[in-house]
Amino acid sequence: IEVRKELIRTTLKKLEQELNIATLVRIHRSFMINTQNLQSAAKTSRGYQVKMEGVGEPLAVSATYQTLFEEK
């Protein structure tokens, strides 16, 4: 799997609405993930930590987006 970084001059909120892809889920104000690349999700005392394919460090799911993450 190839991980690409691209600079996009828009907000994640607008991007979320424009793309409207079922496999994309917002997990943090700075992160949106594709659930097809989700390797694992672990519940901790501070919320969830998700591990993505091709990404070294786990990403934290913020409290704001935790319910949405659990629904997906």
C-alpha positions as CSV (number, residue, x, y, z in Angstrom):
1,I,0.0,0.0,0.0
2,E,1.3,3.5,-0.8
3,V,0.7,6.4,1.5
4,R,0.5,9.8,-0.2
5,K,0.4,13.2,1.3
6,E,-1.3,16.0,-0.6
7,L,-1.8,19.6,0.2
8,I,-5.5,20.6,-0.2
9,R,-6.6,24.1,0.5
10,T,-10.0,23.4,2.1
11,T,-11.4,22.4,5.5
12,L,-11.9,18.8,6.4
13,K,-15.6,19.6,7.0
14,K,-16.0,20.8,3.4
15,L,-13.9,17.9,2.1
16,E,-16.1,15.4,4.0
17,Q,-19.3,16.9,2.5
18,E,-17.8,17.0,-1.1
19,L,-16.5,13.5,-1.1
20,N,-19.4,11.8,0.7
21,I,-17.6,8.4,0.7
22,A,-19.1,5.9,3.2
23,T,-15.6,4.5,4.1
24,L,-14.3,7.9,5.2
25,V,-14.8,8.7,8.8
26,R,-13.6,11.7,10.8
27,I,-11.7,10.8,14.0
28,H,-10.2,14.1,15.0
29,R,-10.4,17.7,13.9
30,S,-7.1,17.1,12.1
31,F,-7.7,13.5,10.8
32,M,-10.1,11.7,8.5
33,I,-9.4,8.0,7.8
34,N,-10.5,5.5,5.2
35,T,-11.9,2.5,7.2
36,Q,-10.7,0.1,4.5
37,N,-7.2,0.8,5.6
38,L,-7.9,0.4,9.3
39,Q,-5.7,-2.3,10.8
40,S,-6.9,-2.2,14.4
41,A,-8.7,-0.1,16.9
42,A,-8.0,-0.4,20.7
43,K,-10.2,1.1,23.4
44,T,-8.1,2.8,26.1
45,S,-8.9,4.8,29.2
46,R,-8.6,8.0,27.1
47,G,-10.7,6.8,24.1
48,Y,-9.7,4.8,21.0
49,Q,-6.3,4.4,19.3
50,V,-6.4,3.3,15.7
51,K,-3.6,1.7,13.7
52,M,-3.7,2.3,10.0
53,E,-1.9,0.3,7.2
54,G,1.2,2.2,6.2
55,V,1.2,4.6,9.1
56,G,3.8,4.0,11.9
57,E,2.2,5.6,14.9
58,P,-1.4,5.0,16.1
59,L,-3.9,7.9,15.8
60,A,-6.1,9.0,18.6
61,V,-9.9,9.3,18.2
62,S,-11.0,12.5,19.9
63,A,-13.9,12.6,22.2
64,T,-15.8,14.8,19.8
65,Y,-15.8,12.1,17.0
66,Q,-15.8,9.0,19.2
67,T,-19.6,8.3,18.8
68,L,-19.3,8.7,15.0
69,F,-16.3,6.3,15.0
70,E,-18.2,3.7,17.0
71,E,-21.2,3.9,14.6
72,K,-19.0,3.2,11.6
